Amino acid sequence: MKTKLTELLDITYPIIQAPMFLVSNTAMVIEAMKGGIAGCIPALNYRTLDDLRASIQELKATKVNGGSFGYNLIVNKSNIKYKEQLRVLCEEGCDFIITSLGSPEETINQAHAVGIKVFCDVTDLKFAQKVEGLGADAAIAVNNQAGGHRGNMNPEELIKHLTDNISIPVISAGGVGCKADIDKMLSYGAAGVSVGSPFIASVEAGVTEEYKQACVDYGAEDIVMTERISGTPCTVINTPYVQKIGTKQTWLESVLNKNKKLKKWVKMIRFTIGMNAATKAATKVTYKTVWVAGPSIEYTKSILPTRDIIKKLTQ
Ligand SMILES: Cc1cc2nc3c(=O)[nH]c(=O)nc-3n(C[C@H](O)[C@H](O)[C@H](O)COP(=O)(O)O)c2cc1C
């Protein structure tokens, strides 16, 4: 399975275990590296910069041949820790950074100065061309099957549209749960895939057994988009609690959102409330079951060690 992604990261298989807020941790990434793929953790999963630094040091110490590790940075204003996180990543070093939400210019410049590769989340050609112009090493094409903040185009359409028009490698994110899916994405022209949801129900994931079991019990048709987590539509499992609270912004929010001056504050409040709810649901037993996941949980039939999930993707 040699592709531009395996060359870029010096990995055995063209797969990145995608960064997932609250879910990804060093235990998963260590297993990912042992399995010959790359693993990535959102920097925001660490409450303090010392915790982030300790995580990088742990991964540097356990890195094995055939695997590689990176961190995800939210590069827009919603992440008030962004500049400090970037500094710590550049001081400590890692193989790659995945940027999401916002311009990756500063990250690319600083990371490249210390030899870290930068891959940027994109959902359309315009942004893909922008990141290529800024020097990104690859574009992560987030399609309409992805978990989290998904894109609008289907995988085939998006991969072909991008590979026809940009020359950096395109890594497909969304909807992959088995080797046949990966072969399909590569046949459309992708250099590799970034896989998130199928790893939620891994033994190593840092979330409750209830969340993992929900990924087993629910399937693709149970995924809905909600505006009630970050303000930006996000995929969640349609649990009875999600059905009860609804997936649209409240009447008050929609009225306040029409006011230009108030809009920013409404978004910030929604972001804080929504993130707290998602954090509680992922880490504590609660009836408020707001569980982020994408349709590829369809492939999740039991809670498995990360290494077995990698086997399903590679064999
Ligand atoms: C639970 C969950 C949390 C996520 N958190 C993040 C995140 O913090 N940063 C990010 O860039 N992408 C995040 N994503 C998106 C993933 O990195 C990746 O693009 C997506 O999972 C790919 O689609 P898949 O779930 O079908 O594999 C998240 C996805 C899920 C399912």
PDBQT file of the ligand as one rigid body, heavy atoms in Angstrom, charges set to zero:
ROOT
HETATM    1  C1  LIG A 401     -16.166  12.254  18.022  1.00  0.00    +0.000 C 
HETATM    2  C2  LIG A 401     -15.448  13.076  16.974  1.00  0.00    +0.000 A 
HETATM    3  C3  LIG A 401     -14.692  14.161  17.368  1.00  0.00    +0.000 A 
HETATM    4  C4  LIG A 401     -13.984  14.922  16.413  1.00  0.00    +0.000 A 
HETATM    5  N1  LIG A 401     -13.184  15.928  16.840  1.00  0.00    +0.000 NA
HETATM    6  C5  LIG A 401     -12.424  16.615  15.937  1.00  0.00    +0.000 A 
HETATM    7  C6  LIG A 401     -11.513  17.616  16.373  1.00  0.00    +0.000 A 
HETATM    8  O1  LIG A 401     -11.366  17.896  17.548  1.00  0.00    +0.000 OA
HETATM    9  N2  LIG A 401     -10.792  18.267  15.411  1.00  0.00    +0.000 N 
HETATM   10  C7  LIG A 401     -10.922  17.977  14.083  1.00  0.00    +0.000 A 
HETATM   11  O2  LIG A 401     -10.238  18.591  13.263  1.00  0.00    +0.000 OA
HETATM   12  N3  LIG A 401     -11.764  17.022  13.650  1.00  0.00    +0.000 NA
HETATM   13  C8  LIG A 401     -12.511  16.333  14.534  1.00  0.00    +0.000 A 
HETATM   14  N4  LIG A 401     -13.340  15.328  14.112  1.00  0.00    +0.000 N 
HETATM   15  C9  LIG A 401     -13.325  14.946  12.687  1.00  0.00    +0.000 C 
HETATM   16  C10 LIG A 401     -12.304  13.837  12.449  1.00  0.00    +0.000 C 
HETATM   17  O3  LIG A 401     -10.994  14.312  12.635  1.00  0.00    +0.000 OA
HETATM   18  C11 LIG A 401     -12.424  13.242  11.009  1.00  0.00    +0.000 C 
HETATM   19  O4  LIG A 401     -12.389  14.257  10.057  1.00  0.00    +0.000 OA
HETATM   20  C12 LIG A 401     -13.719  12.440  10.866  1.00  0.00    +0.000 C 
HETATM   21  O5  LIG A 401     -13.903  11.620  11.994  1.00  0.00    +0.000 OA
HETATM   22  C13 LIG A 401     -13.674  11.581   9.607  1.00  0.00    +0.000 C 
HETATM   23  O6  LIG A 401     -14.902  10.944   9.417  1.00  0.00    +0.000 OA
HETATM   24  P1  LIG A 401     -15.270   9.487  10.008  1.00  0.00    +0.000 P 
HETATM   25  O7  LIG A 401     -15.730   9.760  11.398  1.00  0.00    +0.000 OA
HETATM   26  O8  LIG A 401     -16.356   9.005   9.124  1.00  0.00    +0.000 OA
HETATM   27  O9  LIG A 401     -14.060   8.636   9.944  1.00  0.00    +0.000 OA
HETATM   28  C14 LIG A 401     -14.082  14.582  15.032  1.00  0.00    +0.000 A 
HETATM   29  C15 LIG A 401     -14.877  13.504  14.657  1.00  0.00    +0.000 A 
HETATM   30  C16 LIG A 401     -15.549  12.743  15.600  1.00  0.00    +0.000 A 
HETATM   31  C17 LIG A 401     -16.371  11.564  15.157  1.00  0.00    +0.000 C 
ENDROOT
TORSDOF 0
